[in-house]
Amino acid sequence: MNKTIIIIGAGKGISYEAARHFGMKGYKVALISRTLTSLQGLEKDLASQGITAKGFQGDVSS
């Protein structure tokens, strides 16, 4: 499977669990958040579970 899911407003709550859920099903995960440090932590946590994830800093309201 070669599918990607984009999580907008990535953080440690529901968005993290959604990223984890789809990542475990084989999806690549793109994370968008205003805070770079939170993205780095999420990438590391997901990678430790074998999930391919990449974070992108951005503000979707602008």
Protein Blocks (a to p, Z undefined) as FASTA:
>chain_A
ZZddddehiafklmmmmmmmmmmnopacddddfblklmmmmmmmmmmnopacddddddfk
ZZ
